[in-house]
Amino acid sequence: MARGKIQIKRIENPTNRQVTYSKRRNGLFKKANELTVLCDAKVSIIMFSSTGKLHEYISPSTSTKELFDQYQKTLGVDLWISHYQRMQENLKKLKDVNRSLRRQIMQRMGECMNDLSFEELRCLEQDMDNAVRIIRERKYRVISNQIETHKKKLKSVGEIHKSLLQEFDIATEEDPHYGLVDNGGVGVGVGVGVGVGGGDYDSVMGYHPGGAHPRIFALRLQPNHPNIHLQHPPPPDLTTYPLLE
């Protein structure tokens, strides 16, 4: 039986339409390949489905660009002239915008203001006042963050200092060799070791409470030095080692 004649009109069923497109597309590409092989022709086919999907065929001996170039040369037309003109117009707009921005920057630096009217000068002044306000707010925000950071650091140092004082009080209660040494007005020394020969301190930690920044320093006695009592100042041959400023 001969096949019935198909009426050429849009297929309403989307599934049937897609199947028909795929079959006829493959048949078209097959015919294009036959033309390329049998007739040594240069064939290019570009197809877009109803869903926007691209399908194309190009003869292996050429490329799409070469075919377009040959098409333009044969017909004496330029397919890209309209696109080039649009690009030139867009470039001109961008140059105008760049020129305007440069002029605004120079005006904010106090230049190129001779041609400005009173109203333009007033607007420029208002813009700069707004800019200064934004910059000042940002500066205050940065300063506030720095202040909060230093407060946290100061609080942490205070807690460490408090903890050290508590440890010192506990050590003083538990160890009878811990004591206070009158350092001749320099500060208060804390014995941290037992020396040789009847209670000499092998080393002493001194604390200077005076001044804006109290200091802690280490004191080391010479071996076999006579006993030091609370009422006596440190001997002249006492060696000091600064620990913490």
Backbone hydrogen bonds in HBPLUS format (Angstrom, degrees):
<---DONOR---> <-ACCEPTOR-->    atom                        ^
c    i                          cat <-CA-CA->   ^        H-A-AA   ^      H-
h    n   atom  resd res      DA  || num        DHA   H-A  angle D-A-AA Bond
n    s   type  num  typ     dist DA aas  dist angle  dist       angle   num
A0017-ARG N   A0013-ASN O   2.90 MM   4  6.04 152.4  1.98 151.6 160.6     1
A0018-GLN N   A0014-PRO O   3.01 MM   4  6.13 152.6  2.09 142.1 147.9     2
A0019-VAL N   A0015-THR O   3.03 MM   4  6.30 158.3  2.07 151.1 157.2     3
A0020-THR N   A0016-ASN O   2.94 MM   4  6.07 166.0  1.96 149.4 153.3     4
A0021-TYR N   A0017-ARG O   3.00 MM   4  6.12 153.5  2.07 140.6 148.2     5
A0022-SER N   A0018-GLN O   3.02 MM   4  6.23 161.1  2.06 147.6 151.9     6
A0023-LYS N   A0019-VAL O   3.04 MM   4  6.29 166.9  2.06 155.1 158.0     7
A0024-ARG N   A0020-THR O   3.01 MM   4  6.10 173.7  2.01 153.5 155.6     8
A0025-ARG N   A0021-TYR O   2.86 MM   4  5.81 146.7  1.97 143.9 153.7     9
A0026-ASN N   A0022-SER O   3.07 MM   4  6.23 163.1  2.10 147.0 150.7    10
A0027-GLY N   A0023-LYS O   3.00 MM   4  6.29 153.7  2.07 145.3 153.4    11
A0028-LEU N   A0024-ARG O   2.84 MM   4  5.99 152.3  1.92 141.9 149.2    12
A0029-PHE N   A0025-ARG O   2.94 MM   4  6.19 160.1  1.98 152.8 157.7    13
A0030-LYS N   A0026-ASN O   2.93 MM   4  6.09 147.4  2.04 141.0 150.3    14
A0031-LYS N   A0027-GLY O   3.02 MM   4  6.29 155.9  2.08 146.9 152.1    15
A0032-ALA N   A0028-LEU O   2.96 MM   4  6.22 154.2  2.03 146.2 153.7    16
A0033-ASN N   A0029-PHE O   2.96 MM   4  6.18 153.1  2.03 144.2 150.9    17
A0034-GLU N   A0030-LYS O   3.00 MM   4  6.29 151.1  2.09 144.4 152.6    18
A0035-LEU N   A0031-LYS O   2.95 MM   4  6.25 157.1  2.01 149.7 155.3    19
A0036-THR N   A0032-ALA O   3.04 MM   4  6.27 152.3  2.11 143.2 150.8    20
A0037-VAL N   A0033-ASN O   3.00 MM   4  6.27 156.0  2.06 149.3 154.7    21
A0038-LEU N   A0034-GLU O   2.81 MM   4  5.80 168.8  1.82 159.4 161.9    22
A0039-CYS N   A0035-LEU O   3.02 MM   4  5.38 150.6  2.11 129.3 138.7    23
A0059-SER N   A0043-VAL O   2.89 MM  16  5.38 136.5  2.09 159.0 167.4    24
A0045-ILE N   A0057-TYR O   2.71 MM  12  4.95 160.8  1.74 146.6 151.8    25
A0057-TYR N   A0045-ILE O   2.71 MM  12  4.95 149.7  1.80 141.0 148.7    26
A0047-MET N   A0055-HIS O   2.64 MM   8  5.03 156.5  1.69 169.5 174.0    27
A0055-HIS N   A0047-MET O   2.75 MM   8  5.03 158.0  1.80 152.7 153.7    28
A0049-SER N   A0053-LYS O   2.95 MM   4  5.30 160.4  1.99 146.8 151.0    29
A0052-GLY N   A0049-SER O   2.97 MM   3  5.18 162.3  2.00 109.7 114.7    30
A0062-THR N   A0059-SER O   3.14 MM   3  5.77 171.3  2.15 126.4 127.6    31
A0067-LEU N   A0063-SER O   3.05 MM   4  6.34 155.7  2.11 150.5 157.2    32
A0068-PHE N   A0064-THR O   3.00 MM   4  6.27 157.3  2.06 149.9 155.9    33
A0069-ASP N   A0065-LYS O   2.85 MM   4  6.10 162.0  1.89 154.0 159.3    34
A0070-GLN N   A0066-GLU O   2.92 MM   4  6.09 160.8  1.96 145.8 151.1    35
A0071-TYR N   A0067-LEU O   2.87 MM   4  6.04 149.5  1.96 143.0 152.2    36
A0072-GLN N   A0068-PHE O   2.90 MM   4  6.18 161.7  1.93 153.9 157.5    37
A0073-LYS N   A0069-ASP O   2.95 MM   4  6.15 160.0  1.99 149.2 155.1    38
A0074-THR N   A0070-GLN O   2.89 MM   4  5.99 155.7  1.95 145.9 152.2    39
A0075-LEU N   A0071-TYR O   3.05 MM   4  6.19 167.2  2.07 151.5 154.6    40
A0076-GLY N   A0072-GLN O   2.73 MM   4  5.45 126.1  2.02 138.3 151.8    41
A0077-VAL N   A0072-GLN O   3.17 MM   5  5.03 141.4  2.32 130.7 138.9    42
A0084-TYR N   A0080-TRP O   2.80 MM   4  6.00 155.3  1.86 154.4 162.1    43
A0085-GLN N   A0081-ILE O   2.92 MM   4  6.13 154.8  1.99 146.5 153.1    44
A0086-ARG N   A0082-SER O   3.03 MM   4  6.29 157.1  2.09 145.4 151.2    45
A0087-MET N   A0083-HIS O   3.00 MM   4  6.26 152.7  2.07 144.6 152.2    46
A0088-GLN N   A0084-TYR O   2.93 MM   4  6.21 151.2  2.01 147.1 155.0    47
A0089-GLU N   A0085-GLN O   2.97 MM   4  6.26 157.5  2.03 150.4 156.0    48
A0090-ASN N   A0086-ARG O   2.94 MM   4  6.18 158.9  1.99 147.5 153.5    49
A0091-LEU N   A0087-MET O   2.88 MM   4  6.07 152.7  1.95 145.0 152.6    50
A0092-LYS N   A0088-GLN O   2.96 MM   4  6.21 153.8  2.03 146.7 153.3    51
A0093-LYS N   A0089-GLU O   3.06 MM   4  6.37 156.9  2.11 148.1 153.7    52
A0094-LEU N   A0090-ASN O   3.01 MM   4  6.29 158.2  2.06 147.5 153.4    53
A0095-LYS N   A0091-LEU O   2.95 MM   4  6.21 152.1  2.03 147.5 155.1    54
A0096-ASP N   A0092-LYS O   3.00 MM   4  6.28 153.9  2.07 147.4 154.3    55
A0097-VAL N   A0093-LYS O   2.96 MM   4  6.27 158.3  2.01 151.2 157.0    56
A0098-ASN N   A0094-LEU O   2.93 MM   4  6.13 159.0  1.97 147.0 153.0    57
A0099-ARG N   A0095-LYS O   2.87 MM   4  6.06 156.4  1.93 147.7 154.2    58
A0100-SER N   A0096-ASP O   2.94 MM   4  6.15 155.7  2.00 146.9 153.4    59
A0101-LEU N   A0097-VAL O   2.95 MM   4  6.19 157.8  2.00 150.2 156.0    60
A0102-ARG N   A0098-ASN O   2.98 MM   4  6.18 157.5  2.03 147.4 153.4    61
A0103-ARG N   A0099-ARG O   3.04 MM   4  6.26 155.5  2.10 144.5 151.0    62
A0104-GLN N   A0100-SER O   2.99 MM   4  6.26 153.7  2.06 146.4 153.5    63
A0105-ILE N   A0101-LEU O   2.96 MM   4  6.21 155.4  2.02 148.3 154.7    64
A0106-MET N   A0102-ARG O   3.00 MM   4  6.27 160.7  2.04 149.2 154.0    65
A0107-GLN N   A0103-ARG O   2.94 MM   4  6.14 151.6  2.02 145.2 153.3    66
A0108-ARG N   A0104-GLN O   3.01 MM   4  6.25 149.7  2.11 144.9 152.3    67
A0109-MET N   A0106-MET O   3.07 MM   3  4.99 141.6  2.22  94.4 106.1    68
A0111-GLU N   A0106-MET O   2.85 MM   5  5.17 158.6  1.89 146.3 144.0    69
A0110-GLY N   A0107-GLN O   3.02 MM   3  5.02 160.2  2.06 104.8 108.8    70
A0116-LEU N   A0113-MET O   3.37 MM   3  5.35 163.8  2.40 102.7 107.3    71
A0121-LEU N   A0117-SER O   2.90 MM   4  6.14 155.5  1.96 149.8 157.0    72
A0122-ARG N   A0118-PHE O   2.91 MM   4  6.14 152.1  1.98 148.2 155.8    73
A0123-CYS N   A0119-GLU O   2.98 MM   4  6.26 157.2  2.04 148.0 153.7    74
A0124-LEU N   A0120-GLU O   2.89 MM   4  6.10 154.9  1.96 145.0 152.4    75
A0125-GLU N   A0121-LEU O   2.92 MM   4  6.14 154.7  1.99 145.9 152.4    76
A0126-GLN N   A0122-ARG O   2.98 MM   4  6.25 156.2  2.04 146.3 152.6    77
A0127-ASP N   A0123-CYS O   2.91 MM   4  6.17 158.1  1.96 149.5 155.4    78
A0128-MET N   A0124-LEU O   3.01 MM   4  6.24 157.1  2.06 147.9 153.8    79
A0129-ASP N   A0125-GLU O   2.93 MM   4  6.18 150.6  2.01 146.0 154.4    80
A0130-ASN N   A0126-GLN O   2.98 MM   4  6.24 158.2  2.03 149.6 155.0    81
A0131-ALA N   A0127-ASP O   2.93 MM   4  6.20 151.6  2.02 143.0 151.4    82
A0132-VAL N   A0128-MET O   2.87 MM   4  6.10 156.6  1.92 147.6 153.4    83
A0133-ARG N   A0129-ASP O   2.95 MM   4  6.19 155.6  2.01 146.8 153.4    84
A0134-ILE N   A0130-ASN O   3.02 MM   4  6.29 157.9  2.07 148.3 153.4    85
A0135-ILE N   A0131-ALA O   2.96 MM   4  6.20 158.7  2.00 149.0 155.1    86
A0136-ARG N   A0132-VAL O   2.85 MM   4  6.01 157.5  1.90 149.7 156.0    87
A0137-GLU N   A0133-ARG O   3.00 MM   4  6.20 158.3  2.04 147.4 152.9    88
A0138-ARG N   A0134-ILE O   3.02 MM   4  6.24 156.9  2.08 144.9 151.3    89
A0139-LYS N   A0135-ILE O   2.88 MM   4  6.13 153.0  1.95 146.5 154.4    90
A0140-TYR N   A0136-ARG O   2.93 MM   4  6.18 165.5  1.95 155.1 157.7    91
A0141-ARG N   A0137-GLU O   2.97 MM   4  6.15 149.4  2.06 142.7 151.6    92
A0142-VAL N   A0138-ARG O   3.00 MM   4  6.29 155.0  2.06 147.6 153.6    93
A0143-ILE N   A0139-LYS O   2.93 MM   4  6.23 160.2  1.97 152.8 158.5    94
A0144-SER N   A0140-TYR O   2.86 MM   4  6.02 159.5  1.90 146.8 152.4    95
A0145-ASN N   A0141-ARG O   3.02 MM   4  6.27 156.8  2.08 145.7 151.6    96
A0146-GLN N   A0142-VAL O   3.00 MM   4  6.29 154.1  2.07 147.1 154.3    97
A0147-ILE N   A0143-ILE O   2.87 MM   4  6.16 155.3  1.93 151.6 158.6    98
A0148-GLU N   A0144-SER O   2.96 MM   4  6.21 163.6  1.99 152.4 156.2    99
A0149-THR N   A0145-ASN O   2.99 MM   4  6.19 153.8  2.06 143.4 150.8   100
A0150-HIS N   A0146-GLN O   2.97 MM   4  6.25 159.8  2.01 150.3 154.9   101
A0151-LYS N   A0147-ILE O   2.88 MM   4  6.12 152.2  1.96 149.8 158.3   102
A0152-LYS N   A0148-GLU O   3.00 MM   4  6.25 156.4  2.06 146.9 152.4   103
A0153-LYS N   A0149-THR O   3.01 MM   4  6.33 154.5  2.07 145.6 152.9   104
A0154-LEU N   A0150-HIS O   2.81 MM   4  6.00 159.3  1.85 148.8 154.6   105
A0155-LYS N   A0151-LYS O   2.86 MM   4  6.07 156.1  1.92 148.6 155.1   106
A0156-SER N   A0152-LYS O   2.93 MM   4  6.15 155.3  1.99 144.8 151.6   107
A0157-VAL N   A0153-LYS O   2.91 MM   4  6.22 158.6  1.96 150.9 156.4   108
A0158-GLY N   A0154-LEU O   2.89 MM   4  6.12 155.4  1.95 146.3 153.4   109
A0159-GLU N   A0155-LYS O   2.96 MM   4  6.22 154.5  2.02 147.9 154.2   110
A0160-ILE N   A0156-SER O   3.01 MM   4  6.29 154.6  2.07 146.6 153.6   111
A0161-HIS N   A0157-VAL O   2.87 MM   4  6.12 158.7  1.92 150.1 156.1   112
A0162-LYS N   A0158-GLY O   2.87 MM   4  6.09 159.0  1.92 148.6 154.5   113
A0163-SER N   A0159-GLU O   2.89 MM   4  6.08 155.9  1.95 145.1 151.8   114
A0164-LEU N   A0160-ILE O   2.92 MM   4  6.20 152.7  2.00 148.4 155.6   115
A0165-LEU N   A0161-HIS O   2.97 MM   4  6.27 156.6  2.03 149.2 155.4   116
A0166-GLN N   A0162-LYS O   2.99 MM   4  6.27 155.4  2.05 147.7 154.3   117
A0167-GLU N   A0163-SER O   2.96 MM   4  6.21 158.6  2.01 147.4 153.2   118
A0168-PHE N   A0164-LEU O   2.84 MM   4  6.08 152.2  1.92 145.6 153.9   119
A0169-ASP N   A0165-LEU O   2.92 MM   4  6.20 156.8  1.97 148.6 154.3   120
A0170-ILE N   A0166-GLN O   3.00 MM   4  6.26 161.9  2.03 150.9 155.4   121
A0171-ALA N   A0167-GLU O   2.86 MM   4  6.07 161.3  1.89 149.0 154.6   122
A0172-THR N   A0168-PHE O   2.87 MM   4  6.05 151.5  1.95 148.2 155.9   123
A0173-GLU N   A0169-ASP O   3.07 MM   4  6.33 150.4  2.16 145.2 152.4   124
A0174-GLU N   A0170-ILE O   3.01 MM   4  6.24 151.6  2.09 148.7 156.7   125
A0175-ASP N   A0171-ALA O   2.87 MM   4  5.74 159.0  1.92 150.1 154.9   126
A0178-TYR N   A0175-ASP O   3.25 MM   3  5.80 163.2  2.28 113.3 118.3   127
A0181-VAL N   A0189-GLY O   3.11 MM   8  4.91 141.3  2.27 131.0 137.4   128
A0189-GLY N   A0181-VAL O   3.32 MM   8  4.91 164.1  2.35 134.4 138.4   129
A0186-VAL N   A0183-ASN O   3.27 MM   3  5.36 163.6  2.30 106.0 110.1   130
A0188-VAL N   A0207-TYR O   2.81 MM  19  5.16 165.1  1.83 155.2 152.3   131
A0207-TYR N   A0188-VAL O   2.56 MM  19  5.16 157.2  1.61 149.6 157.7   132
A0190-VAL N   A0205-MET O   2.35 MM  15  4.82 159.3  1.38 144.9 153.2   133
A0205-MET N   A0190-VAL O   2.61 MM  15  4.82 176.7  1.61 147.3 146.3   134
A0192-VAL N   A0203-SER O   3.26 MM  11  5.99 167.2  2.28 140.0 143.9   135
A0195-GLY N   A0200-ASP O   1.85 MM   5  4.00 125.3  1.08 163.3 166.1   136
A0204-VAL N   A0219-LEU O   2.43 MM  15  4.61 160.8  1.47 154.2 156.7   137
A0219-LEU N   A0204-VAL O   2.40 MM  15  4.61 160.5  1.43 161.0 160.5   138
A0206-GLY N   A0217-PHE O   2.47 MM  11  4.98 159.6  1.51 165.1 170.3   139
A0217-PHE N   A0206-GLY O   2.77 MM  11  4.98 161.6  1.80 140.2 146.6   140
A0208-HIS N   A0215-ARG O   2.75 MM   7  5.15 172.9  1.76 163.4 165.9   141
A0215-ARG N   A0208-HIS O   3.12 MM   7  5.15 144.5  2.25 135.0 143.1   142
A0216-ILE N   A0244-LEU O   3.33 MM  28  5.37 164.0  2.36 145.6 150.1   143
A0243-LEU N   A0216-ILE O   3.37 MM  27  6.03 158.7  2.42 140.0 143.0   144
A0244-LEU N   A0216-ILE O   3.22 MM  28  5.37 175.1  2.22 153.3 152.4   145
A0218-ALA N   A0241-TYR O   2.71 MM  23  4.78 174.2  1.71 142.8 144.1   146
A0241-TYR N   A0218-ALA O   2.63 MM  23  4.78 152.9  1.70 141.3 146.4   147
A0220-ARG N   A0239-THR O   2.78 MM  19  5.24 161.9  1.81 155.1 161.2   148
A0239-THR N   A0220-ARG O   3.17 MM  19  5.24 164.9  2.19 152.4 150.2   149
A0232-HIS N   A0229-HIS O   3.17 MM   3  5.57 160.1  2.21 113.5 119.2   150
A0238-LEU N   A0235-PRO O   3.27 MM   3  5.64 147.4  2.39 118.8 118.1   151
